[in-house]
């Protein structure tokens, strides 16, 4: 889990939960990347294992209104 990272979807400093990667993601397309989910909006992002601060959005989250 990463703490206080900037989510490219909801534009907030949030916790990111590490997700399981598929076979294709692990061995073919994104070997050196880790997959995370934003705890605030549910967006899925990839981060390079050596550059965890550089996040790449892969699916936008569904932000729920708090009103």
Secondary structure as UniProt FT lines:
FT   STRAND          2..6
FT   TURN            8..10
FT   STRAND          13..18
FT   HELIX           23..24
FT   HELIX           25..29
FT   TURN            31..32
FT   STRAND          33..38
FT   TURN            39..41
FT   STRAND          44..48
FT   TURN            49..50
FT   STRAND          51..59
//
